[in-house]
Amino acid sequence: MYPEYKVHVRRVQSPCTASTRTMYCSLYDAMPVYQGPNGSRKTACNLAVSIKMTNFADDFNTLNSNNKMKKQRFNPTKPLVFRHFSHKSYALFACLGKVVIIGVLSVSTLKHAKADGISVRTELADDSLKRAPIGLDEVTITGSRAPLTAAEAARMVTVVSRDEIERAEANSISDILKQVTGVDVRQRGAFGIQTDIATSGGTFDQTAILLNGMNLSSAQTGHNATDFPVSISDIERIEIVSGPAARLMGASAFAGAINIVTRRPKTSGISLRAEGGSYGTAATEATMALSKGALKTMIATGYGQSDGGTENSDFHMRRAYWQGSISKTSLLLRWQAGISSRDFGASTFYTARFNNQYETTRRIIASVGADVAIPGTRILISPTLYAHRDIDHYQLTRGLTGAENGENLHRTDNYGLQLNASTAWTLGRTTIGFDIARDHILSTAYGLPMDESKWKDIRNSSRKYNRKAGRTNSSITLEHNIVMQQLSLSVGMTAIRNTGLDSSIRFYPGIDAAYRPTAEWKIFASVNKGLRLPTFTDLYIANAIQKGDDSLRPERNTMMRIGAQTDNPISNASLSMFYSRGRDMIDWVYPDETSKQYHAMNIGRLNNLGIDADVTLKMGKIWQQGFLKNIRLSYSYIHQRHSTGQPIWKSLYALEYLRHKFTAQVDHHIWRNLSATWAFRWQQRMNGYHPYAKIDCRIAWNTDKYSLWMKGDNLTAHRYYDLGGVRQPGLWIMAGAEVRLK
């Protein structure tokens, strides 16, 4: 590695506090002197450093995580210890390519600066962490209400990095999540057209889906939660929080949460992407990015179509997305807006009795937020205003309209306001959050009947919305985080009031703790409680296939998780075990063997005991001349116990849990810029499903200006089922190219 300069700052114009997030340090005044190997003192060159650090990880994602300061040193040298600084502008070149430690700040200087390898510790008491070498971390994750890094967070958060996303054999975000430990993906249509995603043994309605922290979960149903206005090429990372996260993301995060974080442009440019392949599949994307001073913005559009690979599973999908941010000394303003449009044959998606179903969905989202550091204080205020509209048009038989033919139309509006305020003081960082959200639906089938004079017109339809329902959820969250050199502790409680229930206030506490015995190891434990309200589908649907129940009770859950993880230059690994105690769990079931209609029901108690294990060997670091880059293995296991006071003949979701899931991924170099990724997945689902194995592959040629690739999904052409009678396609071959212009 490189020699280190240990710098002691005499004067700093602006305090480098993590509470302000944006930090300016100006170092000046005097001559640097270092201690020579023989004890002599020698005068070194002048040094002036002016550093602007923005503690938003995406500003630094261009930096490579390979150059971490903990890396093993093969060429150790005596450190240079600077005592003073000069105000000369040219003096910075003296430490080019070196590592500088400045009081509470650790900075890799220009030549080898790699932001992924630096980390930020939230400032606490004046004398608790102030002298510890710290720096800029690769990410600020959603493991707490306060802005903490992955190293600091007391809660375990799984992060899928941009590098992993680029290597994956994936056509959609859902495909990426299939390889993640502890995530259950039940795919209906290809390219993520409709996918149910769950974590920690839960169901799709129990997992919150977020885009840059904005909750996309719909009060109508969780089936369409993955209607993202972004594609995998727009994503910087994916964060997975396992277990109840009510104090982080609200009541919808009952069994866990998945946060999609988009890429923030570092440079201006345009990228064009196209691919095509089996079953008449074709897709195009275009992205334009602008990075100019404090302004960073990106516009992305995409279109795709396919025959679907199975009968009546054809689709057309369109999307557009705009995001941006402006950063100033004590202010970060951010915004996003997007639209997703999908038309698809729904085959046997909802029932095997009808194989010619059809559905169209539209999603419009928008949010604007800010991080404001109050000058002269350690207070950070973060308000966010958001809204999204989901439009769903369903036909039981494709082309047939009218209620008598099973046609339903729905418009669901979800909007709200979030306000977080956090401050650092002697005993840690305290955060208080206020959230208020409104769920409202207009429908031809869900909700309570409306007076005929108040019926609403439906665009492009002769029918009218004649039913409606709504509820308001408000909550107050108090959380306190203590971050020390070896210990992180997060304690919090959320008080929730929902008008869809009895308007009573319910409390949901949680505690997370992590201990770091060494820089490479982290041991954690957590206990959290959660609640989930029934969706409008659970409450109101009534047709020949399904029957809702407006007297359903909310689900309740308590989850305990313990585990350990390690990260070192040649490998990283994690092992965790969880136990969840669910009460009044909701599922769609056949009450007896003669039933032909699924009923929404509180099925009683449901306890899950699970184990998640994951290990990655960085073969490129172990054997630098070899062709292997990474080998990753993961395994998940769940044992479930269910007890109820009423008969259940068949379960549609909750009892069809994924007992075993094993994945393996190998990345290797082939020749020059040519590399390949192989992915293997074997899983066994309970209650009537046969286990299956699936092999995928991606071969790519990558350069700075363009990329070429070929992908093979399901190389063995194995016909398998993720859900009910929805048969998945066989071998699917895709080829594509991307051109990047600056």
Legacy VTK file of the C-alpha trace (Angstrom):
# vtk DataFile Version 3.0
C-alpha trace
ASCII
DATASET POLYDATA
POINTS 742 float
0.000 0.000 0.000
1.014 3.581 0.458
2.787 5.405 3.302
0.509 7.260 5.691
0.682 10.874 6.826
-0.667 11.319 10.337
-1.824 14.909 10.491
-2.769 16.884 13.569
-4.944 19.886 12.736
-4.122 23.130 14.529
-6.950 25.219 13.067
-10.072 24.186 11.182
-12.349 26.912 9.850
-15.541 24.787 9.662
-16.071 21.909 12.083
-16.214 18.536 10.330
-19.347 17.182 11.952
-21.309 14.354 10.396
-24.498 16.023 11.617
-24.189 18.664 8.937
-23.427 15.994 6.325
-21.758 18.511 4.049
-18.423 19.372 5.537
-15.691 21.811 4.657
-12.203 21.661 6.125
-9.485 24.197 5.426
-6.047 23.390 6.725
-3.344 25.996 6.707
-0.593 27.842 8.564
2.929 26.442 8.904
5.535 24.075 7.660
5.109 20.289 7.774
7.845 18.358 9.521
8.246 14.580 9.651
10.155 12.206 11.882
12.951 10.467 9.946
13.787 6.753 10.349
16.906 7.553 12.365
15.090 9.925 14.711
16.157 13.095 12.906
13.589 15.776 12.092
13.439 16.941 8.495
11.534 19.690 6.806
9.039 18.457 4.217
7.268 20.337 1.456
4.455 22.738 2.087
0.957 21.320 2.313
-2.392 22.946 1.880
-5.558 20.920 1.845
-9.033 22.117 1.035
-11.544 19.352 1.126
-15.263 19.317 0.512
-16.949 16.164 1.700
-20.589 15.380 1.102
-21.700 12.449 3.210
-24.013 11.072 0.581
-22.409 7.882 -0.606
-23.501 8.188 -4.215
-21.198 11.182 -4.667
-18.316 8.793 -4.062
-19.463 5.595 -5.750
-17.008 6.140 -8.604
-14.306 5.292 -6.135
-13.222 1.673 -5.873
-13.701 -0.325 -2.673
-10.505 -2.280 -3.343
-8.284 0.404 -1.767
-9.518 0.194 1.823
-7.156 1.438 4.456
-7.425 -1.872 6.286
-5.790 -3.623 3.360
-2.728 -5.763 4.086
0.504 -3.866 3.531
3.126 -5.638 1.450
5.581 -2.745 1.419
5.430 -1.098 4.837
7.203 2.209 5.396
7.661 4.549 8.296
4.725 6.957 8.591
5.261 10.677 8.118
3.839 12.736 10.960
2.946 16.300 9.974
2.908 18.934 12.697
1.930 22.060 10.802
0.464 23.232 7.503
1.255 26.004 5.063
-1.173 28.014 2.982
0.588 27.343 -0.339
-1.746 26.102 -3.108
0.871 23.814 -4.674
1.616 21.971 -1.445
-1.152 19.368 -1.911
0.973 17.576 -4.509
3.330 16.530 -1.749
0.933 13.828 -0.615
-0.435 12.758 -4.003
-1.249 9.052 -3.825
-0.960 8.998 -0.025
-3.426 8.471 2.786
-3.987 11.495 5.024
-5.505 11.249 8.503
-6.666 14.649 9.756
-8.091 14.632 13.257
-11.506 13.034 12.909
-11.136 12.871 9.138
-9.502 10.177 6.993
-9.022 11.092 3.344
-7.498 9.219 0.439
-5.852 11.894 -1.678
-6.332 12.424 -5.358
-4.322 9.804 -7.186
-5.785 6.728 -5.536
-8.958 8.180 -3.971
-11.548 5.405 -3.756
-14.670 6.453 -1.891
-15.977 2.926 -1.475
-13.105 2.276 0.820
-13.680 5.123 3.216
-16.251 5.352 6.004
-18.001 7.965 8.092
-18.750 7.654 11.765
-21.566 9.750 13.156
-20.069 12.239 15.609
-21.009 11.666 19.224
-19.643 13.182 22.376
-16.709 15.546 22.190
-14.409 12.956 23.676
-15.954 9.611 22.644
-14.937 9.108 19.016
-13.274 12.351 18.171
-9.755 10.955 18.085
-10.612 7.761 16.219
-9.512 7.683 12.563
-12.710 7.871 10.520
-13.695 8.831 7.004
-16.292 8.621 4.277
-18.187 5.344 4.059
-19.371 3.797 0.846
-23.062 4.001 1.777
-25.449 5.574 4.216
-27.984 2.793 4.643
-31.590 2.600 5.802
-30.879 0.546 8.923
-31.951 3.361 11.253
-33.761 6.689 11.276
-30.457 8.486 11.763
-27.971 8.716 8.862
-25.572 5.868 9.675
-23.198 3.852 7.540
-23.214 0.086 7.110
-20.319 -0.250 9.557
-22.061 1.867 12.197
-25.582 0.458 11.885
-26.714 -1.775 14.713
-29.119 -3.623 12.436
-28.031 -6.051 9.756
-28.733 -4.716 6.269
-27.888 -6.751 3.169
-26.556 -4.566 0.354
-26.401 -5.647 -3.292
-23.756 -3.394 -4.824
-23.611 -1.858 -8.288
-20.766 -4.201 -9.175
-22.898 -7.245 -8.304
-25.832 -5.852 -10.276
-23.694 -5.369 -13.385
-22.342 -8.917 -13.231
-25.706 -10.591 -12.616
-27.576 -12.553 -15.264
-30.749 -10.552 -14.814
-33.463 -8.958 -16.907
-35.227 -7.231 -14.023
-34.854 -6.194 -10.401
-36.777 -9.315 -9.453
-34.119 -11.481 -11.116
-31.406 -9.874 -8.996
-33.346 -10.516 -5.795
-33.684 -14.218 -6.652
-29.997 -14.633 -5.786
-30.200 -12.754 -2.458
-30.127 -14.793 0.733
-33.444 -14.877 2.601
-35.511 -13.292 -0.193
-38.410 -15.284 -1.670
-39.286 -14.316 -5.262
-42.427 -15.844 -6.771
-42.468 -14.866 -10.415
-45.569 -14.960 -12.587
-44.391 -13.257 -15.776
-40.931 -12.833 -17.297
-38.969 -9.577 -16.913
-40.655 -8.990 -13.547
-44.009 -8.253 -15.203
-45.724 -9.424 -12.053
-43.715 -10.734 -9.131
-44.401 -11.359 -5.444
-41.399 -10.596 -3.211
-41.124 -11.556 0.449
-38.443 -11.727 3.146
-37.882 -13.780 6.320
-40.685 -16.255 5.665
-43.317 -13.559 5.142
-45.668 -12.925 2.231
-45.627 -10.321 -0.541
-48.083 -8.042 1.295
-45.809 -8.040 4.352
-42.712 -6.619 2.639
-42.335 -2.894 1.973
-40.856 -1.890 -1.395
-39.160 1.515 -1.549
-37.495 3.625 -4.231
-34.875 5.982 -2.772
-36.676 5.711 0.558
-40.135 6.421 -0.926
-42.615 3.680 -0.049
-44.190 2.210 -3.199
-46.375 -0.300 -1.355
-49.996 -0.084 -2.474
-52.972 -0.340 -0.141
-54.822 -2.181 -2.914
-52.487 -5.170 -3.270
-48.837 -6.149 -3.076
-48.950 -7.981 -6.417
-48.018 -4.825 -8.325
-45.400 -3.515 -5.880
-42.585 -4.189 -8.364
-43.969 -1.889 -11.078
-40.782 0.166 -10.989
-40.251 3.175 -13.258
-36.544 2.256 -13.280
-34.532 -0.622 -14.739
-31.478 -2.450 -13.414
-29.165 -0.110 -15.350
-30.499 2.837 -13.288
-29.747 1.245 -9.903
-26.759 1.936 -7.678
-27.554 -0.604 -4.963
-30.360 -2.579 -3.317
-30.744 -2.635 0.472
-32.642 -5.454 2.195
-33.779 -5.047 5.799
-35.024 -8.319 7.295
-37.710 -8.390 9.956
-40.247 -5.826 11.215
-39.164 -2.273 10.428
-42.131 -0.177 11.547
-39.944 2.514 13.093
-37.992 2.823 9.826
-40.561 2.516 7.036
-43.976 2.276 8.658
-46.491 -0.514 9.143
-46.075 -1.964 5.632
-42.576 -3.207 6.576
-44.068 -6.083 8.538
-41.597 -8.839 7.610
-38.926 -6.642 6.052
-38.201 -3.939 3.493
-36.355 -3.601 0.185
-35.011 -0.179 -0.759
-33.965 0.463 -4.376
-31.336 3.227 -4.559
-30.835 4.791 -7.989
-27.560 6.009 -9.439
-26.568 9.639 -9.040
-24.570 10.893 -12.028
-20.928 11.761 -11.491
-20.365 13.046 -15.007
-22.562 14.286 -17.827
-23.275 11.877 -20.633
-25.707 9.749 -22.610
-26.051 5.984 -22.674
-28.039 3.945 -25.198
-28.933 0.319 -24.597
-30.738 -2.324 -26.679
-31.239 -6.066 -26.427
-33.354 -8.799 -27.958
-33.814 -12.517 -27.913
-36.147 -15.459 -27.491
-39.931 -15.295 -27.773
-39.886 -12.063 -29.770
-38.327 -10.152 -26.877
-36.944 -6.676 -27.553
-36.037 -3.837 -25.207
-34.453 -0.400 -25.522
-33.270 2.168 -22.993
-31.876 5.687 -23.134
-30.360 7.645 -20.252
-29.145 11.234 -20.152
-27.172 12.452 -17.136
-26.067 15.940 -16.188
-23.551 16.699 -13.456
-22.620 20.341 -13.193
-21.400 21.744 -9.921
-24.027 21.310 -7.236
-26.633 20.028 -9.727
-26.933 16.343 -10.541
-29.852 15.060 -12.579
-30.771 12.076 -14.729
-33.570 11.224 -17.173
-34.133 7.600 -18.218
-36.684 6.004 -20.532
-37.299 2.434 -21.639
-39.554 0.170 -23.659
-39.861 -3.605 -23.846
-42.092 -6.246 -25.380
-42.243 -10.015 -25.642
-44.474 -12.994 -26.411
-43.791 -14.060 -22.823
-42.554 -17.607 -23.350
-45.818 -19.279 -22.268
-49.428 -19.148 -23.416
-51.105 -15.734 -22.957
-48.141 -14.133 -21.179
-47.229 -11.516 -23.805
-46.415 -8.040 -22.535
-45.617 -4.452 -23.441
-43.942 -2.208 -20.878
-42.951 1.455 -20.921
-41.269 3.617 -18.327
-39.805 7.066 -17.776
-37.913 8.386 -14.753
-36.399 11.697 -13.692
-34.352 12.331 -10.598
-32.076 15.086 -9.406
-30.417 16.829 -6.509
-28.824 20.133 -5.619
-26.304 20.267 -2.784
-25.180 23.360 -0.949
-23.175 23.953 2.206
-25.958 22.996 4.610
-28.714 21.871 2.230
-29.385 18.915 -0.018
-32.534 19.156 -2.140
-33.582 15.982 -3.961
-36.513 14.987 -6.165
-37.780 12.150 -8.331
-40.720 11.477 -10.643
-41.584 8.512 -12.800
-44.208 6.562 -14.688
-44.518 2.849 -15.361
-46.995 1.343 -17.836
-47.547 -2.383 -18.374
-50.033 -4.351 -20.494
-49.791 -8.115 -20.164
-51.569 -11.378 -20.644
-52.179 -12.685 -17.153
-52.482 -16.347 -18.230
-53.313 -18.263 -15.007
-51.819 -15.607 -12.701
-54.746 -15.502 -10.261
-56.535 -18.788 -10.843
-55.885 -21.928 -12.878
-59.586 -22.064 -13.767
-59.187 -19.169 -16.227
-56.152 -19.199 -18.538
-56.977 -16.109 -20.611
-56.811 -13.328 -18.026
-55.515 -9.880 -18.940
-54.315 -6.848 -16.974
-52.992 -3.346 -17.511
-51.300 -1.315 -14.786
-50.141 2.298 -14.608
-48.053 3.825 -11.831
-47.158 7.496 -11.409
-44.793 8.539 -8.619
-43.307 11.799 -7.386
-41.420 12.914 -4.300
-39.400 15.886 -3.148
-37.263 16.010 -0.035
-34.411 17.811 1.616
-31.719 17.472 4.252
-31.211 20.749 6.081
-28.385 21.264 8.566
-29.249 24.067 10.971
-26.210 26.403 11.067
-24.445 26.574 14.403
-26.124 23.402 15.683
-25.899 19.650 15.285
-29.497 19.389 14.121
-30.399 17.839 10.796
-33.993 18.177 9.540
-35.235 15.981 6.678
-38.740 16.610 5.300
-40.145 14.529 2.399
-43.402 14.936 0.507
-44.458 12.041 -1.737
-47.370 10.654 -3.763
-48.029 7.782 -6.129
-51.092 6.714 -8.074
-51.739 3.123 -9.150
-54.284 2.374 -11.881
-55.262 -1.274 -12.368
-57.542 -2.692 -15.072
-58.216 -6.432 -14.792
-60.163 -8.734 -17.104
-60.993 -12.265 -16.019
-61.404 -13.140 -19.714
-59.306 -11.136 -22.123
-61.380 -8.729 -24.174
-64.614 -9.129 -22.171
-65.784 -6.059 -20.252
-68.423 -5.473 -17.613
-68.792 -6.604 -14.026
-70.686 -9.693 -15.135
-67.588 -10.833 -17.041
-65.225 -10.311 -14.139
-63.798 -6.950 -15.213
-62.498 -4.757 -12.366
-61.020 -1.244 -12.476
-59.244 0.450 -9.580
-57.450 3.726 -8.876
-55.442 3.863 -5.671
-53.804 7.039 -4.366
-51.122 6.919 -1.701
-49.631 10.184 -0.500
-47.989 11.457 2.618
-45.510 13.612 4.475
-42.471 12.510 6.452
-40.437 14.710 8.769
-37.292 13.581 10.547
-35.210 15.631 12.945
-31.975 14.292 14.406
-29.258 15.714 16.582
-25.933 14.529 17.942
-25.181 15.176 21.597
-23.096 13.780 24.428
-24.976 10.472 24.722
-25.359 9.732 21.018
-27.719 10.650 18.186
-31.434 11.108 18.805
-34.014 11.147 16.038
-37.707 11.937 16.127
-39.895 11.264 13.118
-43.428 12.236 12.161
-45.266 10.415 9.378
-48.763 10.879 8.031
-50.029 8.951 5.009
-53.378 8.670 3.261
-54.567 5.595 1.329
-57.594 6.069 -0.901
-59.179 3.856 -3.542
-61.852 4.370 -6.199
-63.051 1.090 -7.654
-65.766 -0.847 -9.413
-65.377 -3.691 -6.900
-63.506 -2.632 -3.737
-64.787 -0.430 -0.948
-68.154 0.847 0.160
-70.892 1.822 -2.341
-71.003 5.506 -3.297
-74.087 7.602 -3.895
-74.810 7.517 -7.639
-74.437 11.283 -7.852
-70.793 10.893 -6.742
-69.749 8.200 -9.191
-66.490 9.022 -10.975
-65.806 8.660 -14.686
-63.147 6.160 -15.756
-60.850 7.202 -18.543
-61.191 5.069 -21.709
-64.108 3.125 -20.248
-67.902 3.429 -20.261
-67.967 2.274 -16.648
-67.691 4.468 -13.548
-66.032 4.135 -10.190
-68.944 3.460 -7.838
-67.108 2.310 -4.703
-64.495 3.880 -2.486
-62.510 3.333 0.691
-59.837 5.240 2.549
-57.775 5.359 5.686
-55.177 7.616 7.256
-52.126 6.328 9.051
-50.176 8.616 11.372
-47.181 7.755 13.495
-44.538 9.228 15.757
-41.166 7.529 16.089
-38.481 8.157 18.680
-35.091 6.520 18.185
-31.734 6.860 19.864
-28.441 5.571 18.444
-25.206 5.165 20.323
-22.141 4.524 18.165
-18.835 3.773 19.821
-15.654 2.241 18.490
-16.807 -1.320 19.164
-20.486 -1.016 20.034
-23.577 0.277 18.248
-26.949 0.394 19.969
-30.262 1.530 18.506
-33.398 1.754 20.629
-36.698 3.083 19.371
-40.467 2.992 19.488
-43.194 3.856 17.010
-46.693 4.911 18.019
-49.202 4.235 15.212
-52.783 5.368 14.800
-54.880 4.252 11.822
-58.425 5.315 11.018
-58.990 1.989 9.252
-58.877 0.292 12.643
-60.401 1.629 15.847
-58.255 4.791 15.851
-56.469 3.578 18.973
-52.753 4.241 19.400
-50.574 1.143 19.214
-46.910 0.990 20.223
-44.203 -0.990 18.457
-40.778 -1.009 20.140
-37.506 -2.327 18.818
-33.889 -2.667 19.853
-30.813 -3.458 17.739
-27.282 -3.996 18.993
-23.985 -4.692 17.246
-20.552 -5.434 18.670
-17.340 -5.175 16.641
-14.581 -7.170 18.404
-12.209 -6.373 15.529
-12.323 -4.218 12.431
-13.310 -7.254 10.357
-16.025 -8.781 12.560
-19.491 -7.673 13.592
-21.869 -9.516 15.936
-25.461 -8.323 16.095
-28.799 -9.026 17.770
-32.219 -7.418 17.427
-35.829 -7.663 18.576
-38.580 -5.773 16.748
-42.367 -5.724 16.634
-44.608 -4.984 13.655
-48.202 -4.631 12.473
-49.806 -4.906 9.031
-53.251 -3.758 7.993
-55.296 -5.829 5.527
-55.175 -4.533 1.951
-58.320 -3.314 0.199
-58.257 -6.600 -1.742
-58.219 -8.566 1.529
-61.181 -6.586 2.789
-63.505 -6.113 -0.151
-62.946 -8.424 -3.131
-65.933 -10.622 -4.006
-66.126 -12.769 -7.140
-66.372 -16.390 -8.202
-62.723 -16.969 -7.288
-62.069 -14.899 -4.147
-64.030 -13.621 -1.188
-62.663 -10.889 1.080
-63.625 -10.158 4.676
-64.054 -6.610 5.985
-63.809 -7.867 9.590
-60.186 -9.035 9.253
-57.901 -8.164 12.152
-54.447 -6.664 11.523
-51.461 -8.993 11.575
-48.991 -8.788 14.476
-45.414 -9.996 14.536
-42.381 -10.134 16.819
-39.027 -11.136 15.352
-35.724 -11.881 17.066
-32.522 -12.166 15.040
-28.923 -12.889 16.007
-25.890 -13.328 13.821
-22.383 -12.372 12.800
-20.655 -11.115 9.709
-17.069 -10.609 8.636
-15.425 -8.638 5.865
-11.736 -8.880 5.040
-9.580 -8.401 1.928
-10.115 -11.933 0.616
-13.651 -12.836 1.749
-16.838 -11.753 3.422
-19.420 -13.921 5.126
-22.513 -13.736 7.293
-24.542 -16.154 9.363
-27.809 -15.303 11.112
-30.744 -17.007 12.731
-34.215 -15.565 13.304
-37.409 -16.533 15.061
-40.700 -14.781 14.326
-43.971 -15.076 16.251
-46.907 -14.110 14.061
-50.441 -13.597 15.336
-53.694 -13.138 13.385
-51.829 -13.840 10.163
-53.828 -13.250 6.973
-53.933 -15.701 4.093
-56.158 -16.790 1.218
-57.367 -20.328 1.904
-59.845 -23.035 0.971
-61.807 -23.711 4.176
-62.555 -27.327 3.124
-61.851 -29.788 0.321
-65.031 -28.888 -1.580
-64.232 -25.154 -1.711
-63.918 -23.462 -5.091
-63.500 -19.947 -3.727
-60.500 -18.643 -1.794
-61.407 -16.812 1.414
-59.357 -14.097 3.133
-58.918 -15.293 6.705
-56.970 -14.701 9.901
-55.349 -18.134 10.010
-54.096 -17.908 13.610
-50.521 -18.288 14.824
-47.589 -18.701 12.481
-44.070 -19.092 13.871
-40.990 -19.230 11.636
-37.495 -20.373 12.593
-34.944 -19.533 9.940
-31.229 -19.592 9.131
-29.441 -17.472 6.514
-25.813 -18.108 5.533
-23.721 -16.355 2.912
-20.026 -16.458 1.969
-18.070 -14.769 -0.831
-14.482 -15.628 -1.719
-12.664 -12.837 -3.548
-10.579 -15.112 -5.710
-9.091 -12.199 -7.596
-7.405 -11.099 -4.365
-6.289 -14.597 -3.385
-4.937 -15.550 -6.808
-4.310 -12.416 -8.804
-3.081 -14.266 -11.897
-5.997 -16.707 -11.936
-9.122 -16.470 -14.044
-11.562 -16.712 -11.115
-12.809 -13.403 -9.685
-15.476 -14.257 -7.101
-17.242 -17.323 -5.753
-20.409 -16.751 -3.751
-22.486 -19.372 -1.908
-25.655 -18.809 0.108
-28.257 -20.934 1.855
-31.578 -20.168 3.549
-33.722 -22.500 5.623
-37.107 -21.982 7.283
-39.066 -24.253 9.582
-42.669 -23.211 10.134
-45.238 -24.042 12.805
-48.883 -23.128 12.302
-51.797 -23.416 14.703
-55.396 -22.326 14.178
-58.814 -22.892 15.653
-60.533 -23.300 12.274
-60.035 -25.780 9.440
-57.827 -24.903 6.460
-57.699 -27.213 3.451
-55.308 -25.239 1.217
-53.204 -22.085 1.587
-52.418 -19.769 -1.306
-49.503 -17.804 0.205
-48.515 -17.919 3.888
-48.199 -21.702 4.229
-46.472 -22.108 0.856
-43.200 -20.945 2.312
-39.728 -21.516 0.884
-38.100 -24.124 3.120
-34.770 -24.491 1.301
-32.965 -22.065 -0.996
-29.383 -22.584 -2.138
-27.593 -20.286 -4.576
-24.111 -20.282 -6.066
-22.480 -17.695 -8.287
-19.110 -17.776 -10.020
-17.497 -14.804 -11.785
-14.476 -15.429 -13.938
-12.286 -13.811 -16.547
-12.085 -15.343 -20.032
-9.854 -13.184 -22.233
-8.931 -9.514 -22.189
-12.234 -7.625 -21.524
-14.353 -10.770 -21.786
-15.796 -12.227 -18.572
-18.617 -14.519 -17.498
-20.987 -15.022 -14.572
-22.687 -18.340 -13.786
-25.615 -18.492 -11.360
-27.180 -21.619 -9.877
-30.320 -21.751 -7.721
-31.984 -24.738 -6.075
-35.081 -24.348 -3.935
-37.875 -26.323 -2.343
-41.267 -24.794 -1.584
-43.723 -26.451 0.779
-47.301 -27.632 0.222
-47.303 -29.403 -3.103
-44.336 -27.898 -4.973
-41.532 -29.978 -6.439
-37.994 -28.710 -5.817
-36.174 -27.439 -8.876
-32.725 -26.300 -9.976
-32.004 -23.482 -12.404
-28.774 -22.387 -14.122
-28.223 -18.974 -15.716
-25.203 -17.441 -17.445
-24.015 -14.039 -18.652
-21.012 -13.421 -20.899
-19.945 -9.814 -21.394
-17.274 -7.709 -23.084
-16.878 -4.458 -21.153
-14.956 -1.286 -21.959
-15.298 2.294 -20.768
-17.265 3.311 -23.870
-19.377 0.266 -24.650
-20.514 -3.160 -23.435
-21.650 -6.267 -25.306
-23.329 -9.235 -23.658
-25.226 -12.463 -24.104
-27.440 -13.948 -21.392
-28.920 -17.392 -21.010
-31.778 -17.874 -18.536
-32.694 -21.423 -17.490
-29.985 -23.139 -19.542
-31.367 -26.601 -18.801
-34.830 -25.535 -20.083
-36.391 -26.914 -16.911
-40.128 -26.145 -16.688
-40.849 -25.035 -13.146
-43.489 -23.278 -11.030
-42.994 -20.456 -8.535
-46.692 -20.030 -7.810
-49.818 -22.140 -8.338
-50.416 -23.237 -11.922
-48.288 -20.463 -13.459
-45.770 -22.302 -15.628
-42.432 -20.580 -16.239
-40.673 -20.392 -19.628
-37.867 -22.704 -20.708
-34.546 -21.580 -22.155
-34.441 -17.825 -22.759
-31.514 -16.325 -24.724
-30.861 -12.570 -24.868
-28.114 -10.498 -26.484
-27.538 -6.780 -26.163
-25.248 -3.789 -26.306
-24.780 -0.483 -24.513
-22.963 2.605 -25.753
-21.858 5.364 -23.364
-21.207 8.849 -24.723
-19.661 11.683 -22.723
LINES 1 743
742 0 1 2 3 4 5 6 7 8 9 10 11 12 13 14 15 16 17 18 19 20 21 22 23 24 25 26 27 28 29 30 31 32 33 34 35 36 37 38 39 40 41 42 43 44 45 46 47 48 49 50 51 52 53 54 55 56 57 58 59 60 61 62 63 64 65 66 67 68 69 70 71 72 73 74 75 76 77 78 79 80 81 82 83 84 85 86 87 88 89 90 91 92 93 94 95 96 97 98 99 100 101 102 103 104 105 106 107 108 109 110 111 112 113 114 115 116 117 118 119 120 121 122 123 124 125 126 127 128 129 130 131 132 133 134 135 136 137 138 139 140 141 142 143 144 145 146 147 148 149 150 151 152 153 154 155 156 157 158 159 160 161 162 163 164 165 166 167 168 169 170 171 172 173 174 175 176 177 178 179 180 181 182 183 184 185 186 187 188 189 190 191 192 193 194 195 196 197 198 199 200 201 202 203 204 205 206 207 208 209 210 211 212 213 214 215 216 217 218 219 220 221 222 223 224 225 226 227 228 229 230 231 232 233 234 235 236 237 238 239 240 241 242 243 244 245 246 247 248 249 250 251 252 253 254 255 256 257 258 259 260 261 262 263 264 265 266 267 268 269 270 271 272 273 274 275 276 277 278 279 280 281 282 283 284 285 286 287 288 289 290 291 292 293 294 295 296 297 298 299 300 301 302 303 304 305 306 307 308 309 310 311 312 313 314 315 316 317 318 319 320 321 322 323 324 325 326 327 328 329 330 331 332 333 334 335 336 337 338 339 340 341 342 343 344 345 346 347 348 349 350 351 352 353 354 355 356 357 358 359 360 361 362 363 364 365 366 367 368 369 370 371 372 373 374 375 376 377 378 379 380 381 382 383 384 385 386 387 388 389 390 391 392 393 394 395 396 397 398 399 400 401 402 403 404 405 406 407 408 409 410 411 412 413 414 415 416 417 418 419 420 421 422 423 424 425 426 427 428 429 430 431 432 433 434 435 436 437 438 439 440 441 442 443 444 445 446 447 448 449 450 451 452 453 454 455 456 457 458 459 460 461 462 463 464 465 466 467 468 469 470 471 472 473 474 475 476 477 478 479 480 481 482 483 484 485 486 487 488 489 490 491 492 493 494 495 496 497 498 499 500 501 502 503 504 505 506 507 508 509 510 511 512 513 514 515 516 517 518 519 520 521 522 523 524 525 526 527 528 529 530 531 532 533 534 535 536 537 538 539 540 541 542 543 544 545 546 547 548 549 550 551 552 553 554 555 556 557 558 559 560 561 562 563 564 565 566 567 568 569 570 571 572 573 574 575 576 577 578 579 580 581 582 583 584 585 586 587 588 589 590 591 592 593 594 595 596 597 598 599 600 601 602 603 604 605 606 607 608 609 610 611 612 613 614 615 616 617 618 619 620 621 622 623 624 625 626 627 628 629 630 631 632 633 634 635 636 637 638 639 640 641 642 643 644 645 646 647 648 649 650 651 652 653 654 655 656 657 658 659 660 661 662 663 664 665 666 667 668 669 670 671 672 673 674 675 676 677 678 679 680 681 682 683 684 685 686 687 688 689 690 691 692 693 694 695 696 697 698 699 700 701 702 703 704 705 706 707 708 709 710 711 712 713 714 715 716 717 718 719 720 721 722 723 724 725 726 727 728 729 730 731 732 733 734 735 736 737 738 739 740 741
